[in-house]
Amino acid sequence: MAQTKTIAIAGAGSIGGYVGGLLSLGGHEVRMLARPAMVARVAAGLHLSSHEGLDATVLPGQLQVSEDSAILRGADIILVTVKSGGTADMAELIAAEAPQGAVVISLQNGVGNADILREGLPGRDVRAGMVPFNVLQTEDGRLHRGTSGDIMIEAGSGGIGGALSVPYLPVHESADMGSVLWGKLLLNLNNALNALSGLTLYEQLSDRDWRRLVAGQMDEALRVLAAAGITPAKATPLPPKMVPMILRLPTPVFRIVSGRMLKIDRMARSSMWEDLSRGRPTEIGVLQGAVEDLATQHGLTVPLISRVAELIRAAEAKRAGSPGLSPDDVRG
């Protein structure tokens, strides 16, 4: 680590808590703006684990956490990890509390959150970012990372990527974050299917019928991106256009090929499944919804993506957790 930084996590939930905990263990001064549940979790000792074998605890008092936005004062770097629906409100808090010179980085799902932050924070250094892995809060109190991948942030001055890189948390910089974010969104189209299934990611992706639905959504999204002149970056070692073909392979072959692309442990689930289970609004509007909006702009339809979005919104309204649907239920 080149230099110790004061880092604020703006909206520390599962991702923010995990990333902030690792940054604290890596030697940075970390401050978290969080809800009461995370404040209590940190006060008791923040237990972090991962599919890579990480098992560590951030001791009580090792990092600061508060519900008061004043905790953003004095930060060198602000990592925004609030859900997409709270981005504009978080921009207002940052504008009111954080130093003008703080670098603000969106580590959120979707493709438009950095733009929302820039609109609310004119003249500030605001950068897009991408977190490829998922983190869930386990029943025994851990924040557990269940999938692989390294964080990407928008390139800029100050060597921020290097400063943020600590053990178990490599951070890289990219000059083309738009492509990176669309590449990640293609994979994130599975979040909703995982939430609808009620299965773990491992169970769901071991079922060829579920994988065909993932592939169908990706095919629709790739057609829309092509019409819009957008080339998504690789979010796996394979080009995005090849991923639907891999998903449709027979399961024994898929397991061999996918094992080289993405590491998933057997307890991992999507963040959208967690949202449904906790009765919270999901981010369907910035995932499937973003593709629907782009399709409309170009006179296209995405029937499978729209069907999945409709089912998630119905599950949100019922507030009863995952509906436990089958692939046939999703097809309708």
N, C-alpha and C positions, 0 to 999 in steps of 0.2 A: 504494500500500500504506500503510495507516494507521499501522502499528506493526510493527517487526521482532519476530518471535516465535521461540522455540526450539521446533521441531517434531520430534517423533520419529515415524518410520515403523515401526510394529510388524508385522514380517513382510514385508520389502521384496522382493517378486518383481517381475513385469513391471509391474503397475499401481503398486505402491508405489515401485519404482525410478523410473518415469517421473514420477509426481507429486512425489516427493521431489526429483528432479533439477530440475524446473521451479521448485519452491519455493526451492531453493538459488540457482538463477540469478536468482530474483526478490528476493533479498536476505535471506531468512530463514536462521537457523542451523538446519541440518537434521542429524538423527542417524538412522541407519538400523540397525535390528536385522534382520540378514539371515543367510542361509546362506552357506557358503564361496564358492559360485559368484558370488553378487552382491558379496561382499566383494572378490573378485578383480577383478570387472568395474569396480567403483568405483575401486579402486586404480590401474587402468590408464587411467582417464578414462571417464566415463559419457556415451556418445554417444546423444543423443535426436533423433528425427525424427518427422515426422507428415505426414498427407495434406494438411495446410494449408501445407506448405512449411517447417516448422521443421527446422533443421539446426544443432544446438548440442552442445557438449561441456562437461560439468561436470569441471573439471580435478582431477587427483589432489590430495587434501588440502582441496578446497573444501567437502566435507561429511564428517562422521564416519560410519563404518560399522563394525559389530562383530557377532560372534556372541554376545557377552556381553550379557545383559539389563540390566546396569548402565547401559547407554547410554541407557536410558529416564529416568534420574534427571535432574531439573532441567527436564523438558519442560513447556512451557505448553500444548501441544496434542499429542495422540497420535492419529495416523491408523492405524487397524487395517486392514491390507490382507492379512492372512494368509488362507489358504483356510478356508472355513467349518468344516471338520472340526477346525481348530486354535483355534477361537475361545475355548473354555473354558480351554484351557491358556494362551492369551495373556492372558486376564483374570487368571489367577493371577500371571503375571509382572508385569503392570501393578500389581496390588495390592501386590506385594512391593517393587517398585522405584520406581514413579512417584509424584510429589507428589500429595497428596490433592486439590489444587485444579486439577490438569490436566484440561482438557476432552478427553474420549475420544470419537472419532468412528469409527463403523464405515463403511469404504468397501469393502464386500464384497457379493457376490452373495446373492440370497435375501432373505427377509422377516423372519427371526428372529434375526439375529446381534446386533443392538443389545440385544434382550431377554436373550440369553445373557450379554452383557457386563454389563448392569445387575445380573443375578443374582450375578455374580462380583465386582462392584464396588459394593456397596451404599453409598448416600449420595454417590456421585460424579456429576459432570455427564457423562452418557453420552448420545450422540446418534446417531441413525440417519443414514446417508448413502447416496448412490447415484452410481455412476460409469457414465455411459451409453456410454462408448467402450471399445474393446478395445486392448490393447497386446501386441505379440508381440516376442520376442527373435529377431532376424534372424540369419542365418548369418554375416553380417559384423560381428556384435557390437553392433548398435544395439538400443535399445528404441524400437519404431516404433508410433505410434498410427495406426490404419487407418480409424477411423470418427469421426463427428461427435457433438456433444452437450456440454452443460455439467454439471459436478458439482452435485448438490443435497445440502444437509445440513439436518438438523432445526433449526428456528429456536430461538433462545435468546439469553441475554444475552451481552454481550461483543463483538458485531459480528464473530463468527468468520468468516462467509462473506466479508465484505469483507477481513479480514486475510489470508485464504488466497488471494484472487484475485490472480494475477500474470499476466504475459503468457503467452498460449497456455493459460491455465488459469482460466477464469471459474468462480466458485463462488457459488451462490445458496442462499438459505434458504427452507424451506417449513414451514408449520405443520401440514401433513398428510402426513407422510412415509409413513404406511401405504399411502395411495393411490398415492404416487409409487413405492414399492417394488413394489407389485403391478403397476403399469403397466410398469415395467422388466422384471419377471419374464415378462410376456406375450411381450415381444420376445426375452428370453433363452431361451425355449423352442426357438428356432432353434439355439442353441449346440450342442445334441446332434445335430441333423440335420446341421449343418455338419461336426461331428466324424466322423459316420458316413459322410459322402459322400467325405471326403478332398479336396474341392475348396476353392478360395478362396471367400470369401463372395460375391464378385462373380460367379464362375462358377455357384455354387449358386443364387443368387437370380436369375440370368438364365435359369434353367430353370423353366418353369411347373409341371412335375410336382413339383419340390422345393418350390416356393412353395405349391402346394396342400396339401402336408403341413404346412407351417408354419401355413397358414390353418386346417387341420383341428384342429391342437393348440390354437390360439387359441380356436376355437369351443368346444371342450370346456372350456377353462379359464374362458372368459367365462360359460358356463352355471353352473359351480361357484361363481364369484364372485357371480353374481346370487343364487343360492340362499343364499349366506352373507351377503348384504346388503353386499357390498364393492363400491365403485365405484372402479375403477382410474383413476389420473390419466393424462393424455395423455403418452406418451413420444415422440410425434411430433406434428407440427402437426395431425394428424387424431385424432378420438375413437377410442378402442380398438376400438369395435364396427365401425368402418369399415375397419380395417386388413385383416381377412381378405378383404373384398370387393376391396380394392386388390391384394392378393397374387394373387388369382385372375384378374386382368385378363390379356389377351394381352400377351406380353412387350414388344412395341414401346410399347404404351400404359403398361405398368407402369414402364418405364424413365423415361418422361417424368414421370409422377406421383411416383415414388419419389425422383427426383432433387431434388425440392423438399422431401422429408421427411427424408432421411438421406444423408449423404455417405460413400461407401465407396471406398477405393482398391483397386487390383487385386491387392494382395498380402495384404490383410487376411484373417485366419482367426479362428475363435472360440477363446477360451481353453480350451475343452474339447477341441478338436482338439490344442492344444499339450499338454494333460495326457496324452492318449492317446499322442501321439508320444514323450513323455518317460517313459512308463510310470508315471505318477502317478495316484493316485485322482482322480476327477472330482468335480464338485459336482452330480451328477445328483440326489442326495437332497434338495438345497435348492431345486432348480428343478422338474423334473417331479415329484419326490417330494413337494414342498410342495403341489402341486395334487392329487396322489393322496390325500394325507392329508386335505385339506379336503373332497375329494369323498366320502371314506369317512364323515366326520363328518355329511354331509348325505344319506347313502344314495344317492349317485350313482356312476357309473362313468365312467372316461375311457380307453376302450380304446386309442386311438391314442397318447396320452401314456404309458400303461403299456407299450405295445409298444416305444416309443422308449427308455424307461428300461431295459427288459429287454435291448435290443440294446447299449446303452452298457455295462451291467454285464457282458455277455458279452465285449465288447471289452476292458474293464478286466482281466478275468480272464486273457485271452490275452496281454496285455502286448506286443502286436505292432503298436501304432499304430492308425491309422484302418483299419477293415475295407474301406473303399472301396465301400460299398454303393450300389445304385441305388434310386430311389424305389419300384420294385416290390418290391425286397428288404425295404424298411422296411414296406411294407403287408403283406407276408407272403402 
